[in-house]
Amino acid sequence: MAEAEAESLETASEHERILREVDSTDTACIGPTLRSVYDGEEHGRFMEKLDARIRNHDREIEKMCNFHYQGFVDAITEFLKVRAEAQKLKNQVTDTNRKLQLESKKLVGTMEELKQCRLQQRNISATMDKLTQCLPVLEMDSKLREQMKSKRHYPALKTLEHLEHTYLPQVSHYRFCTVMVDSIPRLREEIKEVSMSDLKDFLESIRKHSDKIGEAAMRQVPGAQELVDFSPVYRCLHIYSVLGARETFENYYRKQRRKQARLVLQPPSNMHETLDGYRKYFNQIVGFFVIEDHILHTTPGLVDRAYLEELWDMALSKTVAALRTHSSYCSDPDLVLDLKNLLVLFADTLQAYGFPVNQLFDLLLEIRDQYGEALLKKWAGVFRNILDLDNYSPIPVVSDELYQKMVGQFPFHDAELEKQPFPKKFPFSEFVPGVYNQIKEFIYACLKFSEDLHLSSTEVDDMIRKSTNLLLTRTLSHCLQNVIKKRNVGLTELVQVIINTTHLEKSCQFLEEFITNITNVLPETVHTTKLYGTTTFKDARHAAEEEIYTNLNQKIDQFLQLADYDWMAAEPSAEASGYLVDLIAFLRSTFAVFTHLPGKVAQTACMSACKHLSTSLMQLLLEAEVRQLSLGALRQFNLDVEECEQFARSGPVPGFQGDTLQLAFIDLRQLLDLFLQWDWSTYLADYGQPTCKYLRVNPATALTLLEKMKDSSRKNNVFAQFRKNERDKQKLMDSVAKQLRGLINSHHP
């Protein structure tokens, strides 16, 4: 109650103040005063007070008017005017109040909206602050997932670290952060697994493409390793290093690469058949070690020099063993040469990457021997072909152009032949220049292998000379021997072989010069291998000579098989036997062909033929089947021997001194003279003396022939025993036979 009264007094006092202001304030400034009335809630009471004040003023005015009537009248008149204006003012105030009330309601609504907006603004601001804290976390999470999606695992791992240690702790009170924190180990393991999967894909890829990498490196193309994207290795290494599992990664990588090395070093079974097989094998090995060398130099310790040396030692031993085996199967020298060139490139490439390759060059020296064997086999076929196609006739030339062409192919100079008019003939046949030039081709082939082997000139020279010696002493010698020993080879061919080998032997000095010009190593250099293969031609010539002797003897034997003596003939014919005449004619024509042979060969052949003929005739006379022999048959046989002696005296080949060739028949001559002259007294008296007339007659031979004649005498002279001369002759024969037996027994007890 007291509070209400106090409030009423306060309001009354306020109204008094306002009324004083209305009384004292200029009408132009009364608006604010009136607004304060309407702002309050007691304007009704104010109006009552205003009316009371007006009434007071009216009374005062009435008093004033009574005092100042006229003035009052005037004032009333003015006041009435004021009243009318006041009514207008009231109306305006009322209207203004109404409008003000309407506008105030809008303002109050707007203020309410403003209040809500301010509240939203504060909420938004607070939300933005929170989002500002969480947004980096969400961005990092989004970045992480994008990196993992694009398989950028190492950046993803870095992002995961930042998220775990920097961003999530700032907003750890949010629930979504707890979920993210819980997922971090799983994400880390996923990154680890995916990076390992990428590494496995990388290892599989380089296993498949190591040959292409090796091929590029073998072509000496720099940066062959650029063909490979090594980022999976680097990423995986970094990831495992960050995760504290670097040792696990290193062990896994090395173990897998060792397995791949063993696969790479396993050659295909048919590698030796083509050069591509060797090339692919080498490319794979080079590719493998180019990759490992790059890893060595671009990663900190993933592989070290000791690991790489261990791998290379294993690779070297397996490669050498594989090549040693497979190259031994290769019989084509061209393929072996290509292999050598490829192996040199292989060794040089790996050496450029710092790998020791001495064993590979040692292997090349072994392969060089295999190459030499392959060359020898190839040239055996070449020589056989040349010898088989030769016509074994002197080469004819019809013009100086052809003559000079031949001299250009084979080093031959003969002043006498040059003077002769065309057409003329070289003394040798086609196989001489053919063989000579093929020997030079063989030398070139040997030289090709020695290139790029880092050998000294002396070593190259030694290799070529040794190989050439083998070519001559083994391959060519065998081919020549086959020609010489070939069935039905003719004397003409044998003679030509002798002539040919003589010229080839002379040409060996030019082969010496040829090798010297190639290697620049003089033959007289210490420790230089000599070209001793020239003995091949001597051996071939001697074999041909022996074959000529054998061939001649066989021909003589064939003629002798035609001999048909009547060993019981009473009288000889008037001339030598037909078979022997034909035989002598054959010998004459044969020795006429020997004009180009070295003199001693022709003489030896002629002497050999005469000795064989003499020996054969002696055997024919003494053979066991001829049990009886008449004097007439012996005289016929003597005619044939005289024909042989005449042939010997005629000089079928030049160079014999005196009666040297006739001495081939001396055994026959002395034996026949002894019997035909019945000169037993001289024989028996002088036997054993150096000057004995019948020195060449062996008592056993004489006894054999005497026995044949005794039997013949008994059979043909049944009644001769009744004639004294025959009886005396028989006694004489018995006596001579007895003495011959005595000589035989005395010299052969």
Secondary structure as the mmCIF struct_conf table of DSSP 4:
data_model
#
loop_
_struct_conf.conf_type_id
_struct_conf.id
_struct_conf.beg_label_comp_id
_struct_conf.beg_label_asym_id
_struct_conf.beg_label_seq_id
_struct_conf.end_label_comp_id
_struct_conf.end_label_asym_id
_struct_conf.end_label_seq_id
HELX_RH_AL_P HELX_RH_AL_P1 ALA A 2 SER A 24
BEND BEND1 THR A 25 THR A 25
HELX_RH_3T_P HELX_RH_3T_P1 THR A 27 CYS A 29
HELX_RH_AL_P HELX_RH_AL_P2 GLY A 31 ASP A 39
BEND BEND2 GLY A 40 GLU A 41
HELX_RH_AL_P HELX_RH_AL_P3 HIS A 43 PHE A 67
BEND BEND3 HIS A 68 HIS A 68
HELX_RH_AL_P HELX_RH_AL_P4 TYR A 69 LYS A 149
TURN_TY1_P TURN_TY1_P1 SER A 150 LYS A 151
HELX_RH_AL_P HELX_RH_AL_P5 HIS A 153 HIS A 162
HELX_RH_PI_P HELX_RH_PI_P1 LEU A 163 TYR A 167
HELX_RH_3T_P HELX_RH_3T_P2 LEU A 168 VAL A 171
TURN_TY1_P TURN_TY1_P2 SER A 172 HIS A 173
BEND BEND4 TYR A 174 TYR A 174
HELX_RH_AL_P HELX_RH_AL_P6 ARG A 175 MET A 218
TURN_TY1_P TURN_TY1_P3 ARG A 219 GLN A 220
TURN_TY1_P TURN_TY1_P4 PRO A 222 GLY A 223
HELX_RH_3T_P HELX_RH_3T_P3 ALA A 224 LEU A 227
BEND BEND5 VAL A 228 VAL A 228
HELX_RH_AL_P HELX_RH_AL_P7 SER A 231 VAL A 242
TURN_TY1_P TURN_TY1_P5 LEU A 243 GLY A 244
HELX_RH_AL_P HELX_RH_AL_P8 ARG A 246 VAL A 264
TURN_TY1_P TURN_TY1_P6 LEU A 265 LEU A 265
BEND BEND6 GLN A 266 GLN A 266
TURN_TY1_P TURN_TY1_P7 SER A 269 ASN A 270
HELX_RH_3T_P HELX_RH_3T_P4 MET A 271 GLU A 273
HELX_RH_AL_P HELX_RH_AL_P9 LEU A 275 THR A 298
BEND BEND7 THR A 299 VAL A 303
HELX_RH_AL_P HELX_RH_AL_P10 ARG A 305 TYR A 329
HELX_RH_AL_P HELX_RH_AL_P11 PRO A 333 ALA A 352
TURN_TY1_P TURN_TY1_P8 TYR A 353 GLY A 354
HELX_RH_AL_P HELX_RH_AL_P12 ASN A 358 LEU A 389
BEND BEND8 SER A 393 SER A 393
HELX_LH_PP_P HELX_LH_PP_P1 PRO A 394 ILE A 395
STRN STRN1 PRO A 396 VAL A 397
BEND BEND9 SER A 399 SER A 399
HELX_RH_AL_P HELX_RH_AL_P13 ASP A 400 GLN A 409
BEND BEND10 PHE A 410 PHE A 410
HELX_RH_AL_P HELX_RH_AL_P14 ALA A 415 LYS A 419
BEND BEND11 GLN A 420 GLN A 420
HELX_LH_PP_P HELX_LH_PP_P2 PRO A 421 PRO A 421
BEND BEND12 PHE A 422 PRO A 423
STRN STRN2 LYS A 424 LYS A 425
BEND BEND13 PRO A 427 PHE A 428
TURN_TY1_P TURN_TY1_P9 GLU A 430 GLU A 430
HELX_RH_AL_P HELX_RH_AL_P15 PHE A 431 SER A 450
TURN_TY1_P TURN_TY1_P10 GLU A 451 ASP A 452
BEND BEND14 LEU A 453 LEU A 453
HELX_RH_AL_P HELX_RH_AL_P16 SER A 457 LEU A 470
HELX_RH_PI_P HELX_RH_PI_P2 LEU A 471 LEU A 476
HELX_RH_AL_P HELX_RH_AL_P17 SER A 477 LYS A 485
BEND BEND15 LYS A 486 LYS A 486
TURN_TY1_P TURN_TY1_P11 ARG A 487 ASN A 488
HELX_RH_AL_P HELX_RH_AL_P18 LEU A 491 THR A 519
TURN_TY1_P TURN_TY1_P12 PRO A 523 GLU A 524
BEND BEND16 THR A 525 THR A 525
TURN_TY1_P TURN_TY1_P13 VAL A 526 HIS A 527
HELX_LH_PP_P HELX_LH_PP_P3 THR A 528 LYS A 530
HELX_RH_3T_P HELX_RH_3T_P5 TYR A 532 THR A 534
HELX_RH_AL_P HELX_RH_AL_P19 THR A 535 LEU A 560
TURN_TY1_P TURN_TY1_P14 GLN A 561 LEU A 562
TURN_TY1_P TURN_TY1_P15 TRP A 567 MET A 568
BEND BEND17 ALA A 570 GLU A 571
BEND BEND18 ALA A 574 GLU A 575
HELX_RH_AL_P HELX_RH_AL_P20 GLY A 578 VAL A 593
HELX_RH_3T_P HELX_RH_3T_P6 PHE A 594 HIS A 596
BEND BEND19 LEU A 597 LEU A 597
HELX_RH_AL_P HELX_RH_AL_P21 GLY A 599 LEU A 622
TURN_TY1_P TURN_TY1_P16 ALA A 624 GLU A 625
HELX_RH_AL_P HELX_RH_AL_P22 LEU A 631 ARG A 649
TURN_TY1_P TURN_TY1_P17 SER A 650 SER A 650
BEND BEND20 PRO A 652 VAL A 653
TURN_TY1_P TURN_TY1_P18 PRO A 654 GLY A 655
TURN_TY1_P TURN_TY1_P19 GLY A 658 LEU A 661
HELX_RH_3T_P HELX_RH_3T_P7 GLN A 662 PHE A 665
HELX_RH_AL_P HELX_RH_AL_P23 ILE A 666 LEU A 676
TURN_TY1_P TURN_TY1_P20 GLN A 677 TRP A 678
HELX_RH_AL_P HELX_RH_AL_P24 TRP A 680 ASP A 686
TURN_TY1_P TURN_TY1_P21 TYR A 687 GLY A 688
TURN_TY1_P TURN_TY1_P22 PRO A 690 THR A 691
TURN_TY1_P TURN_TY1_P23 LYS A 693 ARG A 696
HELX_RH_AL_P HELX_RH_AL_P25 PRO A 699 ASN A 716
TURN_TY1_P TURN_TY1_P24 VAL A 718 PHE A 719
HELX_RH_3T_P HELX_RH_3T_P8 ALA A 720 PHE A 722
BEND BEND21 ARG A 723 ARG A 723
HELX_RH_AL_P HELX_RH_AL_P26 LYS A 724 HIS A 747
#
